[in-house]
Amino acid sequence: MLQALREKTSGWIAVVIVILLAIPFAFFGMEQYLFQGGGNHVARVESAPSWWRSAPDWWPVRKLAWTHEDVSPEDFRFAFEQERQRQREEQGEAFDGLAFESADNRRQVLEQLIDQAVLRLAARNRGIAVGDAQVAAEIQQIPAFQVEGRFDPQRYQLALQSQNPPMTPRQFEERVREGMQQSLLPTRVSQSAFVTPAQVDRLMVLLGERRDVSFTVLPPVTDESPVTDADIEAWYQANQADYRAPEMVTVEYIVLDGSGLQSETVDEAQLRAHYEKERARYSEPDRRLVSHILIEVPADADAEARRAAEERAKALAQEARQGADFAALAREHSADPGSRDAGGDLDWVEPGMMGEAFDAALAQMQPGDIGTARTEYGWHVLQLRELQAGTQTPFEEVREQLERELGEGARERGFSELVNRVVDRAYRNPTALAPAAEEAGLAVQKAGPFPRGGAPGVLAHPAVQRMAFSPAMVEDGTVSDPVETGPEQSVMLRVVEHSPERAMPLDAVRDRVIAAVRADRARKANIAAAEAMVARLAEGDATLAAIAAERALPVQDVPGVPRGTPVPHPTAVEAYFRAPVPAEGAVSPGHVALEDGSVVVYAVSAVTPGDPAEASEQERTMLAQQLTMLAGGEAAQTLVRTLRSRMKVTVNESRL
């Protein structure tokens, strides 16, 4: 049989079949074979090149001709940590770090990064660039890097080092450049939005609309009718989620508080040593008013191109020294789009803003000098127009601040050492809190049982609540890590008893079920009465005043009710404005149930449109601006969606 099979598969027909099968694999299967797992990215956005917009999405073409932008794992981690910090600052104690780690949050952050990559790719394909001067100006305007309204290089460096992970100025500048580059397209599209005067008038007619309304309120009623066992059972079965005992815990805990620790005395020598160490904090650096001409040198330029750029820069510098207008030279020769049109003006420059080589060249110059500098972007022809010398705050003026800082630092270190000792004892005795409490000189306290959100005192802190109800603490019964509940205050706890959420038996909640059944009956009876009144109003056989008088209910006639007023409740006013415009001589009736069980029965008798002529010019301008912002935002979102639909997005889920 094997011989027969070999003969059947060795002829020309078999060769043709193999070739036909190989063709689709060559164009579609090889991509997965050759490139799977090869990219170190969380997501990749690919776009047809600008010179071939209709390039097909076949892997050889896409691999060779398409351009792409990647979202790297580092980009994702940085963005995720930034979002974590933002939510922590926004939510404060309510922030749940464990819940933040969810897959939905990770995907949401990734989607934002993908949109940013789409915009960067679109900008790059369209030749959009951001110059160094624009980046520097943007960084100087960030409030986190300013002291008393001015850019501070030391604060800038410190802020970058405090990032997670730390960043170099060069890395941050590139992030700012990318951010500015990717924002240009949506910003310009957003700024192109406009609204017409007719649109403003139409909205003012709607916003200024008033309605003449009559209403009466059916007060909540009670129901004392018998409730059968069948009614009780049916309600209990249909609403079991309302009759569950909450999860409960009982805990042992100690509170570590550093506010009572004594501050150490700081002598003069320590103060002066700290002042010298922090001298940069109390100094204002030199500021230089600078203009430049950039002769760009591409990163992949050969030696001849680099030499030509250097010669050109030196020639321009010599021309400027001989009296040529520097601003005119910059407009004609500079490759920096951010400063070229301003004659090369970089405004005031401080050390650390433009890079080490740039700063080193400026440090050798005096006002009026022309010089050159080589940076990673190319050669710069520099003109130092003005120099402002820095200042140094004397030791005596900051002595009290230094003393306070050193004293507080010593107390913080003492508290940190105390926490470390207590944690060490807890690690050695993980199932008992008493040894850790003994190390801290504290008595073990006990609280509970309590549900989520029902803990007393310091245990009510959201972070403590999350720790007390965490599965690990509940299952293991071990001592927790310190939970920070305030400045120099932490809580350590151990769960000693736990009862999970559970369904409560009908016998235990029988009275609650009976009360709920009667409340539901009363609510339905009140709504039925309101519906009957509305039906009579719709038929036109009586007025609201006459129908309400039959029930001894007062009626209020309120002409010209505007939007948003609580007459008698905001929910009722929303219903008034949902009602159709009444016909001549008729009313538009309706009813709306309120949370307290009462029901408002109303009749809209007239509708008065708003009059745009009554609005001031300031009101019209403000409304037009708001509409324009809304339209611009929608246009920008539409742009991103459209650009993304024309690109290929690939997500590597395993790297999230």
ROLUM-886742 format. One record per residue (C-alpha): x, y, z. Coordinates in Angstrom, 3 decimals. Layout:
! residues N
[[X; Y; Z]] ...
This chain:
! residues 656
[[0.000; 0.000; 0.000]] [[2.831; 2.391; 0.833]] [[4.394; 1.746; -2.580]] [[1.087; 2.583; -4.278]] [[0.787; 5.784; -2.254]] [[4.327; 6.813; -3.206]] [[3.557; 6.254; -6.900]] [[0.334; 8.256; -6.718]] [[2.044; 11.250; -5.090]] [[5.125; 11.420; -7.299]] [[3.502; 12.430; -10.574]] [[2.993; 15.843; -12.166]] [[-0.571; 16.068; -10.819]] [[0.731; 15.883; -7.254]] [[3.302; 18.591; -7.997]] [[0.579; 20.926; -9.311]] [[-1.567; 20.303; -6.211]] [[1.349; 21.104; -3.886]] [[2.069; 24.346; -5.789]] [[-1.579; 25.400; -5.593]] [[-1.628; 24.744; -1.856]] [[1.641; 26.602; -1.341]] [[0.404; 29.849; -2.896]] [[-2.101; 30.841; -0.154]] [[0.337; 29.752; 2.561]] [[3.037; 31.933; 1.008]] [[0.885; 35.046; 1.129]] [[-1.085; 34.487; 4.314]] [[0.458; 31.765; 6.476]] [[4.089; 32.865; 6.319]] [[3.399; 36.064; 8.173]] [[2.336; 34.161; 11.276]] [[5.265; 31.770; 10.927]] [[7.955; 34.380; 10.337]] [[6.826; 37.209; 12.572]] [[4.858; 35.726; 15.448]] [[6.105; 36.921; 18.809]] [[8.944; 38.825; 17.188]] [[7.743; 42.317; 18.082]] [[8.390; 43.700; 21.544]] [[5.201; 45.740; 21.686]] [[1.825; 45.734; 23.387]] [[0.091; 47.103; 20.311]] [[1.075; 48.080; 16.777]] [[-0.676; 50.568; 14.506]] [[0.127; 50.255; 10.796]] [[-0.785; 52.615; 7.974]] [[-0.351; 52.670; 4.240]] [[2.494; 55.026; 3.238]] [[1.727; 58.607; 2.252]] [[3.049; 57.945; -1.256]] [[0.779; 54.910; -1.745]] [[-2.495; 55.475; 0.084]] [[-4.180; 52.506; -1.555]] [[-1.419; 50.002; -0.727]] [[-3.054; 46.585; -0.178]] [[-3.041; 44.884; 3.206]] [[-0.935; 41.908; 2.094]] [[1.864; 40.987; 4.420]] [[4.742; 41.422; 1.936]] [[3.436; 44.871; 0.960]] [[2.585; 45.835; 4.527]] [[5.939; 44.628; 5.789]] [[7.942; 46.512; 3.171]] [[5.924; 49.647; 2.431]] [[3.581; 50.385; 5.326]] [[4.687; 52.607; 8.225]] [[3.905; 51.778; 11.822]] [[3.848; 53.088; 15.392]] [[4.283; 50.766; 18.365]] [[2.988; 50.958; 21.918]] [[5.883; 49.464; 23.866]] [[5.541; 47.713; 27.233]] [[7.388; 50.674; 28.776]] [[4.881; 53.114; 27.246]] [[2.001; 51.053; 28.583]] [[3.480; 50.734; 32.064]] [[4.195; 54.470; 32.224]] [[0.669; 55.393; 31.086]] [[-0.873; 52.868; 33.461]] [[1.095; 54.276; 36.408]] [[0.157; 57.823; 35.411]] [[-3.508; 56.839; 35.345]] [[-3.092; 55.135; 38.720]] [[-1.650; 58.310; 40.213]] [[-4.375; 60.437; 38.637]] [[-7.168; 58.285; 40.032]] [[-5.483; 58.076; 43.437]] [[-5.308; 61.873; 43.628]] [[-8.873; 62.221; 42.347]] [[-10.469; 59.578; 44.588]] [[-8.281; 60.001; 47.659]] [[-9.011; 57.449; 50.345]] [[-11.693; 55.801; 48.210]] [[-9.109; 54.650; 45.647]] [[-9.012; 50.855; 45.359]] [[-5.628; 49.755; 44.028]] [[-6.725; 46.146; 43.600]] [[-9.796; 47.067; 41.558]] [[-7.682; 49.405; 39.424]] [[-5.611; 46.446; 38.221]] [[-8.628; 45.012; 36.373]] [[-8.416; 43.934; 32.739]] [[-11.002; 46.563; 31.771]] [[-8.829; 49.366; 33.158]] [[-5.760; 48.018; 31.390]] [[-7.610; 47.829; 28.090]] [[-9.004; 51.334; 28.532]] [[-5.502; 52.748; 29.044]] [[-4.260; 50.778; 26.031]] [[-7.072; 52.112; 23.837]] [[-5.999; 55.662; 24.675]] [[-2.392; 54.815; 23.768]] [[-3.541; 53.287; 20.488]] [[-5.461; 56.455; 19.621]] [[-2.332; 58.474; 20.393]] [[-0.261; 56.188; 18.159]] [[-2.841; 56.646; 15.394]] [[-2.478; 60.424; 15.653]] [[1.336; 60.269; 15.735]] [[1.386; 58.056; 12.669]] [[-1.059; 60.311; 10.847]] [[1.036; 63.371; 11.737]] [[4.258; 61.718; 10.623]] [[2.759; 60.608; 7.321]] [[1.684; 64.187; 6.713]] [[5.077; 65.706; 7.516]] [[4.041; 67.424; 10.752]] [[7.018; 68.260; 13.016]] [[7.548; 70.061; 16.347]] [[10.690; 72.142; 16.907]] [[12.951; 72.246; 19.973]] [[11.866; 75.763; 20.905]] [[8.210; 74.715; 20.955]] [[9.051; 71.748; 23.185]] [[11.093; 73.926; 25.562]] [[8.318; 76.525; 25.749]] [[5.748; 73.831; 26.494]] [[7.862; 72.344; 29.295]] [[8.423; 75.771; 30.870]] [[4.662; 76.281; 31.088]] [[4.021; 73.084; 33.098]] [[3.082; 74.202; 36.654]] [[4.758; 71.179; 38.282]] [[8.143; 72.488; 37.117]] [[7.645; 76.064; 38.299]] [[8.546; 77.940; 41.461]] [[6.708; 81.221; 42.007]] [[5.530; 81.192; 38.414]] [[8.942; 80.574; 36.842]] [[10.487; 77.418; 35.428]] [[12.872; 75.812; 37.914]] [[15.467; 73.361; 36.487]] [[16.034; 71.715; 39.876]] [[12.360; 71.039; 40.364]] [[12.220; 69.801; 36.781]] [[15.006; 67.276; 37.405]] [[13.544; 66.200; 40.751]] [[10.076; 65.687; 39.261]] [[11.464; 63.513; 36.477]] [[13.430; 61.397; 38.947]] [[10.303; 60.864; 41.064]] [[8.433; 59.297; 38.161]] [[7.846; 55.548; 38.139]] [[10.064; 54.621; 36.382]] [[12.415; 57.653; 36.548]] [[12.912; 59.619; 33.328]] [[15.774; 61.598; 31.848]] [[15.136; 65.100; 30.473]] [[15.728; 63.751; 26.979]] [[13.068; 61.062; 27.436]] [[10.595; 63.564; 28.810]] [[11.279; 66.027; 25.996]] [[10.543; 63.290; 23.468]] [[7.285; 62.486; 25.243]] [[6.317; 66.153; 25.156]] [[7.286; 66.356; 21.478]] [[5.186; 63.282; 20.685]] [[2.282; 64.683; 22.662]] [[2.415; 67.996; 20.812]] [[2.812; 66.241; 17.480]] [[-0.142; 63.935; 18.028]] [[-2.356; 66.770; 19.285]] [[-1.851; 69.039; 16.271]] [[-4.323; 67.321; 13.943]] [[-7.238; 66.983; 16.410]] [[-6.551; 70.452; 17.805]] [[-6.681; 72.070; 14.376]] [[-9.815; 70.128; 13.472]] [[-11.411; 71.100; 16.786]] [[-10.512; 74.749; 16.250]] [[-12.153; 74.674; 12.822]] [[-15.582; 74.007; 14.366]] [[-18.162; 76.787; 14.322]] [[-21.838; 77.392; 14.988]] [[-24.169; 79.668; 13.074]] [[-26.295; 82.417; 14.646]] [[-29.363; 80.387; 13.680]] [[-28.118; 77.432; 15.751]] [[-27.537; 79.695; 18.736]] [[-31.032; 81.161; 18.326]] [[-32.577; 77.693; 18.139]] [[-30.878; 76.602; 21.348]] [[-31.860; 79.805; 23.130]] [[-35.477; 79.208; 22.093]] [[-35.314; 75.765; 23.720]] [[-33.362; 76.808; 26.821]] [[-35.536; 79.848; 27.412]] [[-38.795; 77.973; 26.946]] [[-41.394; 78.356; 29.715]] [[-44.520; 76.374; 30.396]] [[-47.774; 77.190; 32.182]] [[-48.485; 74.296; 34.507]] [[-51.155; 73.278; 37.000]] [[-50.354; 70.417; 39.350]] [[-51.503; 68.591; 42.423]] [[-49.679; 66.073; 44.585]] [[-51.198; 62.784; 45.678]] [[-49.538; 62.152; 49.060]] [[-48.100; 58.753; 49.937]] [[-50.712; 56.296; 51.106]] [[-50.523; 53.335; 53.449]] [[-51.816; 49.836; 52.970]] [[-53.028; 47.790; 55.916]] [[-54.668; 44.975; 53.981]] [[-53.814; 41.403; 54.921]] [[-50.756; 39.812; 53.335]] [[-51.103; 36.110; 52.703]] [[-48.360; 33.531; 53.028]] [[-48.453; 33.104; 49.247]] [[-47.902; 36.850; 48.793]] [[-45.011; 36.763; 51.223]] [[-43.378; 33.778; 49.555]] [[-43.799; 35.255; 46.053]] [[-42.268; 38.602; 47.062]] [[-39.396; 36.928; 48.902]] [[-38.559; 34.725; 45.918]] [[-38.738; 37.637; 43.456]] [[-36.562; 39.947; 45.573]] [[-34.052; 37.662; 47.264]] [[-31.190; 40.079; 46.555]] [[-32.802; 42.501; 49.043]] [[-32.691; 39.968; 51.858]] [[-29.079; 38.972; 52.231]] [[-26.940; 39.292; 55.340]] [[-23.767; 41.254; 54.519]] [[-20.260; 39.869; 54.811]] [[-18.929; 40.511; 58.326]] [[-15.497; 40.424; 59.946]] [[-14.108; 40.730; 63.452]] [[-10.543; 42.035; 63.672]] [[-7.705; 42.618; 66.091]] [[-5.685; 45.752; 65.339]] [[-3.086; 48.243; 66.507]] [[-2.598; 51.857; 65.419]] [[0.983; 53.033; 64.912]] [[1.089; 56.818; 65.336]] [[4.246; 58.851; 64.867]] [[2.771; 62.221; 65.850]] [[3.808; 61.661; 69.465]] [[7.462; 60.970; 68.674]] [[9.870; 63.670; 69.773]] [[11.769; 65.646; 67.142]] [[15.541; 65.501; 67.465]] [[17.514; 68.633; 68.267]] [[19.504; 69.831; 65.258]] [[22.791; 71.665; 65.790]] [[24.298; 74.464; 63.711]] [[26.737; 72.219; 61.867]] [[23.934; 69.937; 60.674]] [[21.924; 72.929; 59.493]] [[24.804; 74.356; 57.509]] [[25.649; 70.961; 55.998]] [[22.015; 70.554; 54.919]] [[22.048; 74.069; 53.453]] [[25.130; 73.269; 51.370]] [[23.580; 70.007; 50.211]] [[20.372; 71.775; 49.181]] [[22.038; 74.984; 47.974]] [[20.475; 74.646; 44.537]] [[16.982; 74.875; 46.081]] [[17.727; 78.344; 47.370]] [[19.278; 79.727; 44.228]] [[17.997; 81.229; 41.019]] [[20.076; 80.106; 38.008]] [[21.472; 82.405; 35.362]] [[18.990; 83.225; 32.586]] [[20.038; 83.955; 29.011]] [[18.028; 85.512; 26.207]] [[19.050; 83.453; 23.201]] [[18.389; 83.171; 19.483]] [[19.628; 80.289; 17.338]] [[19.858; 78.944; 13.815]] [[19.596; 75.157; 13.517]] [[21.522; 73.410; 10.768]] [[19.943; 69.984; 11.006]] [[22.092; 66.848; 10.826]] [[20.116; 63.608; 10.431]] [[21.044; 60.799; 12.801]] [[22.126; 58.595; 9.888]] [[24.136; 61.309; 8.116]] [[27.581; 60.331; 6.846]] [[30.827; 62.102; 7.745]] [[30.718; 64.340; 4.669]] [[27.194; 65.569; 5.497]] [[28.168; 66.261; 9.121]] [[31.252; 68.171; 7.996]] [[29.202; 70.197; 5.505]] [[26.702; 71.137; 8.243]] [[29.535; 72.260; 10.537]] [[31.080; 74.424; 7.819]] [[27.720; 75.962; 7.007]] [[27.081; 76.770; 10.685]] [[30.481; 78.393; 11.068]] [[29.970; 80.390; 7.893]] [[26.620; 81.706; 9.154]] [[28.200; 82.538; 12.524]] [[30.948; 84.498; 10.791]] [[28.376; 86.282; 8.653]] [[26.459; 87.276; 11.793]] [[29.650; 88.503; 13.489]] [[30.316; 90.723; 10.479]] [[27.015; 92.534; 11.013]] [[24.401; 90.496; 9.152]] [[20.878; 90.544; 10.643]] [[20.715; 87.391; 12.787]] [[16.909; 87.222; 12.665]] [[16.949; 87.398; 8.875]] [[19.561; 84.652; 8.705]] [[17.432; 82.469; 10.996]] [[14.309; 82.954; 8.875]] [[16.239; 81.974; 5.770]] [[18.447; 79.130; 7.024]] [[17.115; 77.639; 10.300]] [[15.604; 74.141; 10.240]] [[13.760; 74.671; 13.550]] [[10.096; 75.302; 12.644]] [[9.299; 76.471; 16.173]] [[11.660; 79.459; 16.205]] [[12.415; 80.113; 12.535]] [[9.506; 82.494; 11.912]] [[10.398; 84.406; 15.101]] [[13.919; 85.046; 13.836]] [[15.385; 82.190; 15.854]] [[14.159; 83.591; 19.192]] [[14.249; 80.949; 21.982]] [[13.225; 83.422; 24.717]] [[14.885; 83.073; 28.135]] [[16.898; 79.870; 28.509]] [[18.012; 78.368; 31.824]] [[20.593; 75.597; 32.381]] [[19.112; 72.166; 31.758]] [[16.514; 73.257; 29.243]] [[18.383; 72.754; 25.971]] [[20.966; 70.093; 26.795]] [[24.543; 69.985; 28.081]] [[26.310; 70.945; 24.834]] [[23.975; 73.912; 24.345]] [[24.529; 75.086; 27.950]] [[28.305; 74.626; 27.718]] [[28.517; 76.832; 24.629]] [[26.344; 79.554; 26.187]] [[28.422; 79.519; 29.387]] [[31.466; 80.636; 27.352]] [[29.637; 83.564; 25.753]] [[28.985; 87.149; 26.760]] [[25.986; 89.258; 25.704]] [[26.356; 90.125; 22.028]] [[28.556; 87.106; 21.240]] [[27.902; 84.711; 18.363]] [[28.902; 81.076; 18.830]] [[28.202; 77.538; 17.676]] [[27.234; 74.300; 19.424]] [[26.805; 70.703; 18.306]] [[23.824; 68.749; 19.676]] [[22.073; 65.565; 18.636]] [[19.855; 67.620; 16.318]] [[22.708; 69.217; 14.423]] [[24.729; 72.437; 14.561]] [[23.359; 75.569; 16.258]] [[24.483; 79.096; 15.566]] [[23.910; 80.930; 18.870]] [[23.346; 84.586; 19.614]] [[23.432; 85.571; 23.306]] [[21.346; 88.733; 23.487]] [[21.138; 89.272; 27.250]] [[22.329; 87.684; 30.523]] [[20.579; 87.820; 33.898]] [[22.792; 86.633; 36.747]] [[21.302; 84.185; 39.245]] [[20.820; 84.837; 42.963]] [[21.505; 82.842; 46.166]] [[19.284; 83.078; 49.288]] [[21.536; 83.429; 52.380]] [[21.614; 80.736; 55.067]] [[20.173; 83.054; 57.723]] [[16.951; 83.605; 55.753]] [[16.174; 79.893; 55.474]] [[17.561; 78.741; 58.832]] [[14.142; 78.166; 60.440]] [[12.911; 76.251; 57.407]] [[16.019; 74.028; 57.443]] [[15.630; 73.386; 61.164]] [[11.984; 72.429; 60.696]] [[12.793; 70.134; 57.764]] [[15.589; 68.334; 59.592]] [[13.480; 67.923; 62.733]] [[10.523; 66.551; 60.812]] [[12.822; 64.302; 58.820]] [[14.293; 62.863; 62.022]] [[10.811; 62.183; 63.412]] [[9.758; 60.548; 60.145]] [[12.847; 58.349; 60.226]] [[12.044; 57.390; 63.812]] [[8.509; 56.432; 62.834]] [[9.780; 54.495; 59.847]] [[12.218; 52.581; 62.075]] [[9.378; 51.814; 64.507]] [[7.201; 50.476; 61.692]] [[10.080; 48.352; 60.401]] [[10.652; 46.813; 63.839]] [[6.953; 46.070; 64.278]] [[6.693; 44.551; 60.799]] [[9.743; 42.407; 61.481]] [[8.105; 41.019; 64.648]] [[4.891; 40.399; 62.708]] [[6.767; 38.478; 60.014]] [[8.332; 36.279; 62.677]] [[4.912; 35.687; 64.309]] [[2.473; 36.014; 61.387]] [[-0.560; 34.446; 63.093]] [[-0.507; 36.592; 66.231]] [[-0.687; 40.372; 66.616]] [[0.416; 40.481; 70.260]] [[4.205; 40.296; 69.574]] [[4.009; 43.198; 67.102]] [[1.923; 45.205; 69.569]] [[4.482; 44.498; 72.323]] [[7.285; 45.814; 70.087]] [[5.326; 49.054; 69.589]] [[4.343; 49.295; 73.264]] [[0.647; 49.114; 72.384]] [[-2.330; 47.042; 73.498]] [[-4.162; 44.918; 70.945]] [[-7.649; 46.271; 70.256]] [[-10.620; 44.330; 68.935]] [[-13.599; 45.412; 66.841]] [[-16.520; 43.709; 65.165]] [[-18.286; 41.992; 63.767]] [[-18.933; 44.771; 61.231]] [[-19.868; 44.877; 57.519]] [[-18.147; 46.772; 54.720]] [[-18.560; 50.461; 55.375]] [[-19.666; 49.875; 58.962]] [[-16.365; 49.795; 60.842]] [[-15.719; 52.133; 63.789]] [[-13.037; 54.805; 64.080]] [[-9.812; 54.423; 62.134]] [[-11.013; 51.066; 60.784]] [[-13.507; 52.972; 58.620]] [[-10.636; 54.163; 56.406]] [[-11.268; 52.717; 52.898]] [[-7.785; 51.203; 52.667]] [[-8.255; 49.444; 56.019]] [[-11.668; 48.197; 54.904]] [[-10.183; 46.747; 51.740]] [[-7.473; 45.023; 53.753]] [[-9.920; 43.620; 56.341]] [[-12.166; 42.110; 53.675]] [[-9.414; 40.937; 51.301]] [[-9.528; 37.191; 50.550]] [[-5.930; 36.678; 51.679]] [[-6.553; 38.187; 55.128]] [[-9.834; 36.336; 55.565]] [[-8.438; 32.953; 54.555]] [[-5.016; 33.080; 56.205]] [[-5.739; 34.896; 59.466]] [[-2.282; 36.456; 59.370]] [[-1.156; 39.927; 60.429]] [[-1.503; 42.481; 57.647]] [[1.132; 44.803; 56.302]] [[0.899; 48.367; 57.669]] [[-1.981; 50.284; 56.082]] [[-1.298; 54.016; 55.898]] [[-4.297; 55.970; 57.193]] [[-2.706; 59.401; 57.489]] [[0.580; 61.258; 57.861]] [[2.742; 59.127; 60.176]] [[-0.170; 56.845; 61.020]] [[-0.602; 53.196; 60.038]] [[-2.864; 50.332; 61.051]] [[-1.978; 46.648; 61.309]] [[-4.771; 44.136; 61.733]] [[-5.674; 40.466; 61.757]] [[-9.057; 38.946; 60.895]] [[-10.148; 36.659; 63.740]] [[-13.716; 35.898; 62.601]] [[-15.459; 36.031; 59.237]] [[-18.983; 35.328; 58.047]] [[-19.629; 35.456; 54.292]] [[-22.567; 37.166; 52.643]] [[-25.534; 34.835; 52.749]] [[-29.237; 34.651; 52.065]] [[-31.358; 35.384; 55.105]] [[-34.155; 32.871; 55.745]] [[-37.701; 34.035; 55.189]] [[-38.573; 33.700; 58.885]] [[-35.831; 36.198; 59.778]] [[-37.077; 38.855; 57.331]] [[-40.817; 38.124; 57.370]] [[-41.754; 41.527; 58.814]] [[-39.586; 43.317; 56.245]] [[-41.223; 41.358; 53.418]] [[-44.719; 42.214; 54.661]] [[-43.784; 45.898; 54.866]] [[-42.351; 45.789; 51.327]] [[-45.491; 44.119; 49.941]] [[-47.731; 46.739; 51.527]] [[-45.471; 49.578; 50.331]] [[-45.627; 48.188; 46.800]] [[-49.410; 47.925; 46.970]] [[-49.664; 51.498; 48.225]] [[-47.367; 52.792; 45.484]] [[-49.327; 50.988; 42.762]] [[-52.630; 52.206; 44.185]] [[-51.384; 55.798; 44.175]] [[-50.134; 55.503; 40.588]] [[-53.453; 53.944; 39.517]] [[-55.321; 56.879; 41.053]] [[-53.028; 59.304; 39.221]] [[-53.536; 57.467; 35.927]] [[-57.302; 57.700; 36.357]] [[-57.048; 61.457; 36.904]] [[-54.810; 61.829; 33.828]] [[-57.303; 59.825; 31.730]] [[-60.135; 62.161; 32.707]] [[-57.986; 65.195; 31.908]] [[-57.136; 63.739; 28.491]] [[-60.820; 63.185; 27.736]] [[-61.493; 66.815; 28.617]] [[-64.546; 66.137; 30.751]] [[-63.164; 68.083; 33.752]] [[-60.368; 70.398; 34.799]] [[-57.535; 69.434; 37.106]] [[-58.955; 71.734; 39.773]] [[-62.331; 69.976; 39.624]] [[-60.827; 66.470; 39.669]] [[-58.503; 67.355; 42.556]] [[-61.389; 68.921; 44.497]] [[-63.131; 65.537; 44.503]] [[-60.173; 64.221; 46.504]] [[-59.789; 67.391; 48.591]] [[-56.381; 68.006; 47.051]] [[-55.007; 71.530; 46.541]] [[-54.009; 72.602; 43.029]] [[-51.232; 75.055; 42.216]] [[-51.269; 77.079; 39.007]] [[-47.728; 78.122; 38.075]] [[-47.356; 80.189; 34.892]] [[-44.025; 80.383; 33.085]] [[-42.179; 77.501; 34.736]] [[-38.553; 77.543; 33.471]] [[-36.340; 74.504; 33.044]] [[-34.509; 73.211; 36.101]] [[-36.740; 74.658; 38.838]] [[-38.028; 72.361; 41.629]] [[-41.776; 72.962; 41.180]] [[-42.508; 70.944; 43.276]] [[-39.559; 68.656; 42.418]] [[-36.905; 68.618; 39.657]] [[-38.196; 65.233; 38.452]] [[-41.647; 66.762; 37.956]] [[-40.239; 69.688; 35.950]] [[-38.431; 67.263; 33.647]] [[-41.805; 65.599; 33.020]] [[-43.466; 68.957; 32.269]] [[-40.944; 69.627; 29.505]] [[-41.291; 66.122; 28.046]] [[-45.013; 66.622; 27.607]] [[-46.180; 67.465; 24.051]] [[-47.204; 71.022; 23.224]] [[-50.953; 71.220; 23.975]] [[-53.481; 72.037; 21.275]] [[-55.323; 75.338; 21.399]] [[-57.785; 75.288; 24.305]] [[-56.560; 71.893; 25.570]] [[-53.943; 70.658; 28.038]] [[-51.165; 68.044; 27.978]] [[-51.677; 65.970; 31.165]] [[-49.352; 63.500; 32.817]] [[-48.110; 62.124; 36.090]] [[-44.741; 61.339; 37.677]] [[-44.023; 59.241; 40.784]] [[-41.534; 60.597; 43.325]] [[-39.200; 58.628; 45.556]] [[-41.214; 59.246; 48.727]] [[-44.277; 57.478; 47.261]] [[-46.166; 60.636; 46.311]] [[-47.343; 61.219; 42.734]] [[-47.521; 64.557; 40.909]] [[-50.437; 64.932; 38.481]] [[-49.976; 67.880; 36.136]] [[-51.500; 69.626; 33.152]] [[-49.447; 71.777; 30.777]] [[-51.737; 74.448; 29.346]] [[-49.363; 76.674; 27.364]] [[-45.814; 76.728; 26.007]] [[-43.904; 79.987; 25.521]] [[-40.735; 79.658; 23.427]] [[-37.629; 81.482; 24.550]] [[-36.855; 84.819; 22.908]] [[-33.266; 85.105; 21.653]] [[-33.651; 88.884; 21.541]] [[-33.824; 88.966; 25.342]] [[-30.314; 87.520; 25.685]] [[-27.339; 89.828; 26.122]] [[-24.435; 89.736; 23.719]] [[-22.290; 88.202; 26.467]] [[-24.789; 85.360; 26.950]] [[-24.924; 84.710; 23.221]] [[-21.136; 84.690; 22.988]] [[-20.794; 82.289; 25.930]] [[-23.402; 79.927; 24.498]] [[-21.768; 80.039; 21.065]] [[-18.402; 79.209; 22.635]] [[-19.881; 76.241; 24.509]] [[-21.551; 74.920; 21.361]] [[-18.350; 75.407; 19.390]] [[-16.352; 73.475; 21.994]] [[-18.858; 70.619; 21.893]] [[-18.828; 70.555; 18.101]] [[-15.027; 70.760; 18.036]] [[-14.682; 67.918; 20.514]] [[-17.010; 65.727; 18.484]] [[-15.131; 66.604; 15.284]] [[-11.812; 65.656; 16.911]] [[-13.222; 62.326; 18.111]] [[-14.637; 61.660; 14.644]] [[-11.202; 62.369; 13.154]] [[-9.549; 59.825; 15.453]] [[-12.197; 57.210; 14.703]] [[-11.869; 57.802; 10.958]] [[-8.065; 57.655; 10.983]] [[-8.128; 54.512; 13.094]] [[-10.602; 52.803; 10.763]] [[-8.108; 53.286; 7.907]] [[-5.238; 51.716; 9.816]] [[-4.465; 48.216; 11.017]] [[-4.328; 47.773; 14.797]] [[-2.801; 44.649; 16.329]] [[-2.903; 44.049; 20.097]] [[-0.628; 41.610; 21.901]] [[-2.930; 40.627; 24.774]] [[-0.219; 38.598; 26.510]] [[1.787; 41.780; 27.197]] [[-1.017; 43.658; 28.953]] 
